[in-house]
Amino acid sequence: MNKLNKTLIAIAVGLVTFTSCKKDIPTYEQTSDTREGAWLSVQKAVNGMQSLTIFPQVEERKDIFTVNYGGLGLPASNISVDFTVDQAAFDSVNRVRETLGQPALKPFPAGSYTLDKTTGTIQAGNISSENISLTYNPTKFDLDEQYLLAIKATNGQGYNFRPGASTLLYYAAVIEKAHNKTGWSATVSSDQASEGNGNGVATALIDNNVNSFWSSTWSPANLPFPHWAEVNFGKELYVTQIGLTRRQNNANGFKTFDVLGSKDGTTWITLLQDQTMVQTELDMQKFPIQPQYLSKIKIVMKDNFNKQMSTHLAEIDAIGY
């Protein structure tokens, strides 16, 4: 074989090898600057409002998000994304709430948050930007109010955002709820275990079952008022209301009562005095207290609707944050 033929064969083999290598690059690894079929998306934006924790009210918390690229392959050049407050989205949310009869959300208080950068970058060959950090100060928020911050991402290079994926909505509020009773214990001034089926005893007060009940002793002797029931949370809970649910099949329970509370489990303070149960209400009755941390509460029952000496109660709850 002459030298020319060998050279031609070598060139042909090289071309085949080069073409083969190029074809072997997976489509999802190929780079391109085309905007067709490509989109951007703010992480978390498509999941609706993001709830921020503002209780307990420490001075600083953070939330992290990114901007993502989607398309056939990878971007060949850097993609820049700018972040601004989206007043139009804020107003739109409040218009919807007004239609639904809900109170308007307030804007985040002045000086309550910062973004560590107002521009993020998806580097060439990547599908996500660096982390963007929202730092916020819960002590700046009023726990009785509800707040919204709308952050919009824009791109000046012609890339489109997925529908609903350009504005991140941050919601900040505390929602009162009944605290979980895991680890709770209860003691009472007296009980009537002979009621049976889990009734009559202290544990019925914290078993999350309104159809069970505790009863003070009525046999063999009827013990007189006052009666009391004490609940130990096993830890400190932030409490805003006390919930009491009366016995479901008997309206002749206690009428007037006080509520005591303890933070250290030893020293008691009066939280509520001379409160009155609604005799005909079967659902939980809620009694607001000065919001505070407590480890124990005690219900002191003073008298009865029907002048009987004994009383009963279905459930005790602590409501708070």
N, C-alpha and C positions, 0 to 999 in steps of 0.2 A: 504494500500500500504506500503510495507516494505521500510526501510531506503535506501537500495541499489537501488531499482527502482526509488525512488525520486531523488537520486543523479544522476543516468543515464539520467533521464528526464531533470534535470537542466543543465547538460553538453550539451545535445542535443539542448536545447533551446538557450543556450549561443552560440553554434556553428552556429546555424541558424541566430541568431541576428548579429553575427560578419560577417558572409558571406553576409547578407543582407546589412549591413552598407557599406561593401567594394564595393559591386555592385552599391550602390547608389552614389558613387563618380563619377561625370561626367567625361567623357574621357578628356575633355579639361582642367580639374583641376588635373589630375593625373601627377605625375612627373616621368621623365625618363632621362637617360643619353645617350639614343640611338642617333646615328647620322643619322640613316635611316629615310628619310622623313623630316628631320629637315634642316633648312637653316637660314642663317643670312643675314641681309640687312642694309646698311647704309641709314638712313632716308635722303630723297631728292635726293640720287644718281640716282634713277630710273627716275627722272623727268628731266634729262638733265642738262645743265649748269645752275648754280645758279648765278644770277646777284647780285653783291655787289654794294652798293651805295658809290661812291667816290666824289660826288658833292652834296651839298656844302662840301668843304674840311675841315671838322673838324678833330681834332687830333685822335679821337678814335670812332670806331663803332664795333659792335659785331654781329656774327651770331652763332646760336646754332643748333647742330644736335645730334642725338643719333644713336645707333646701335640696331636693333630689331631682335628678335628671332621668328621664325615661325616653327610650327610643331604640332604633335598630342599630346597635353598636354603641360607641362612646364618643363624646365630644372631642373634636380635634383641637379646639381652642378653649381658653378659659371663658366661663360664663359668669357674669356679674349680676347680683341680685341686690336691689336696694330695699330698705325697710322704712316704712312711715306709718304714722297713726292713721287709721282708716275711719274717719268721722262718718262717712256715708254708711258704712257697715254698722257702726254704733247706732246711728239714728234708725236704720232699718230694723234692727233687733228690737228697739224700744217701740217702734210703730206696731210690730207684731204683738208685743206684750200688751200694749194699750188695747188692741183689738180683743185680746183674750181676757181683758180685765185684770191684768197683772201690773204691779207697780213698776215704774221705770227704773232701769239700772243706772247707777251713777258712774261717771268716769273715775278712773283711778285718781286718788288724791295727788295733788301737786307734790313732787319730790318723793313719791312713794316707790318709784321704779326707775331702772336704767337698762338700756341695751348695751352690751359691751362693744357692739359694732353696728353701724347702720348700713353696711354693705357686706355681703357674703360672697364667696367665690367658689364655684365648682371648677376645680382645676382640670385642665385638658387630660383626657384619659380616665377621669373619675366620674362617679355617678352621684356623689354627695358633696355638699359644701363642708367647710369646717363647722364646728359647733357655734351656734349663736346663743349667748347666755342672757336671759332676763333675770335681773336681780331685783328683788322687791322687799320692802320693809313692812311686815304685818302690823307693827305698832302704829302705822299711819292710818290704818283702816278702822272705821267705826263698826263694831260687831253687830250693830242693829241695822246696818245697811247692806245692800247688794251692789257689786261693782262689775264693770266690764271694761276691758281694754282690747281694742281691735288693731292688730298689726298687719299691714298689707305689704306683700312682696311684689316688686315690679322688675321688669327686665327691659333694657333699652336696645337689645341686640336682635329683637324680632322673634324671640321664643315665646310661645304661648304657655299659659298655665292650665293645668287640668281644671275643669269646672269645679268650683267650690274648694279649690286647693291653693288659693293665693292669699287668703286672709285668715290669720290665726286669731281666734277669739279666746281671751282669758277671762274667766269668771272668778270672782273672789267674794265669798260670803261664808258665814257659818250657819249650819242647819241644825236646829235643835232636834234631838232624837232621844229615845229611851236608851239608856246605857245597857250594854250586855251584862247579864247577871252571872256569868261564869265566875266562880270563885266567891260568890256572895254566901253569907250565912245569916240566919235569923234566930233571935231568941225572943221570948214573950213572957209576960207576967204570969200567965197560966195557959193551959191548953185543955182540949177535950179529945184525947186520942180515940175514944170510943166511937167517935163519928164514923170512923172507918174509911176505907178506899182512899187513903192519903189525905183525908179531911181532918180538921180539928187541930192540926199540929202546925208548928211554926214554919216548917219548910213549904207548906202550901202557899205562903205569902210571896214566895220568890221562885215558883216553879213555872212561870209563864203560862199558867193555865187558869183562866178566869172562872172555870167551872169547879175548881177545887177551892177550899176556903179554910182559914184558921178560925177557931172559936175559943173564947175564954172558957174557963171551967164553969159548968152549970150542974154537974152531977159528980159526986153525991151531994155537993153543996154548991149553992149559987154564990160565987165570989162577987163582991161589990165593985163598983167603979172607985178609983180610976183603974183602967187596964192600959197596958202598953205593949208595943211591939218594936223591937230594935233590929236594924239591919246593918251588918258590917260588910262593906264593899270589898274588903281585902286589900284595898289600895286607895289612893286619893283619886276622886273623880270631880270634874268640874260640873256643878249642878246648878241649874237655873229654875227648875220646877220639881215639885214632888207629885207623883201620880198615885192615886188611890182608886182601886176598883172594888166596889162593894160586892157582897155575896149575891149571886145571880138569882137565887130562888127564895130570898127572904129579905124583905125591906126593913126589918126591925133591927138594924144595926146601930152603931153609935152615931150620935148627932154632932156634938161639939168636940174639938180636939186641938191640941198644940203639936207643933213639930219642933224637935230639938235636933241640933247637929253638932258633930265633933270632927275636928281635923286631925287631932292627935290620938283619938280613940279614948281619951280620958276626960278632957275638959269639954263640958257641954255648954252650948249657947242656944238661946231661944230664936228660932228662925221664923216661926209663925205662931200666933196665939189666938185662941177662940175662933178658929175656923169652923165652918159648918158644911157638912156633907149634904148633897142633894139626895133626898130619900128615894126618889123615883128614877134616878139616872143609873142605867146599867153599865154604860161605858166608863172608861177611865176618867176620873175627875182630876184636873190639874190645878195645882196651887203654886203660883210663882213665889220664889224666895229671892233674896239678894244673891246674885250669882257669885259662887265661891267654890273653892276646893273643899271637899268633905271626905272623910273616910267612914263615917257612921251617921245614921239618922235614927231618930226615935219618934214614934207616933204615940202621944199620950192621949187616950180617949177618956172623956169626962162624963158623958151621960148618954142616954139611949132615946131613940124616937118614941118608944112605947113604954118607957119607965122600967123596963126589965133591967136586971143587974148584969146580965151577961151580954156579950157582943160578938161580932165576927167580921171578917174582912177577907176578900178574895186575893188581892194582889197589891204589892207595893212596888212602885217604880221610881227611879231617879232619872230625870230628864236633863239633858245638857249638851255640851259639845264634846 
